[in-house]
Amino acid sequence: MTTADQIQFARIAAAIEFLYDHHREQPDLAAVAAHVHISPQHLQRQFQQWAGISPKKMLQHISIENAKRILHAQGSVQDAALASGLSGTGRLHDLFTTIEGMTPGEYKNGGAGLQIDWQLAASPYGSVLVANTGKGICFLSFADDPAAESARLRALFPNAELRNAATPMHAQALHALQQPPQQPIALHIKGTPFQLKVWQALLNISCGQLADYGTLARRIGHPNACRAVGTAVGSNPVAVLIPCHRVIRQTGMLGGYRWHRGRKIALLGKELEST
């Protein structure tokens, strides 16, 4: 991400957060533009380019009241569909993304014996660092700080052979950040059995739908483990493809996001717009 891109990302993320924090006041374009210190015309154009929808549409989709309505309307229907083995009311991501957990040996020895190819690439939501083993994508993270994300990848697989090289798996994952994949995307990720169970459950949250932490805990059979579920959601190693951005608080508040709250709101706003 260039310096200019970083400045624009920070500006639009700040505008999105302002919309979310002040949605009850229904701020107009001029008020949002004044908050981020550019003209309304520039904000409208840059916002549309970065978020994919207008500030007005974003405001409609990200209100807390709207999130509450989505949670209330879908909760029992989605739970019943999942319990019966049906796909629910929308396209489930587990039809397009499959998770394979690393073996206990691969997990414990820090990826010794694995070759991991990685690259830094552009996406509609900023730079990403994406990496894969021979079996699938093992890491995908927004890289506002590329050095920090490279260090995270190395810390996750300290004994693997890391090679800076683009692969077809990277291309498939990057394309999926822009539109639903046409072929299954394989993930080969490092996690405890509990984490893998949570990440698999995240795949069952369809595009344009939301889940709260309590619902997610019930779906994996641990209704009293909300805090542990939240920790597992926060440690997701594959952004967007494992859609942890679709988990919010029961109150309708979006909560935090490791890759910037403004980006989470943008992802949700665009998904809600397309459903």
Secondary structure as UniProt FT lines:
FT   HELIX           3..21
FT   HELIX           23..25
FT   HELIX           29..36
FT   HELIX           40..51
FT   HELIX           55..62
FT   HELIX           64..83
FT   TURN            84..85
FT   HELIX           93..95
FT   STRAND          97..101
FT   HELIX           104..108
FT   TURN            109..113
FT   STRAND          115..121
FT   TURN            124..125
FT   STRAND          128..132
FT   STRAND          137..142
FT   HELIX           146..156
FT   TURN            158..159
FT   STRAND          161..164
FT   HELIX           168..176
FT   TURN            177..178
FT   STRAND          185..189
FT   HELIX           193..202
FT   TURN            203..204
FT   TURN            207..208
FT   STRAND          211..212
FT   HELIX           213..219
FT   TURN            220..221
FT   TURN            223..224
FT   HELIX           226..234
FT   TURN            239..241
FT   HELIX           244..246
FT   STRAND          247..248
FT   TURN            250..251
FT   TURN            258..259
FT   HELIX           261..274
//
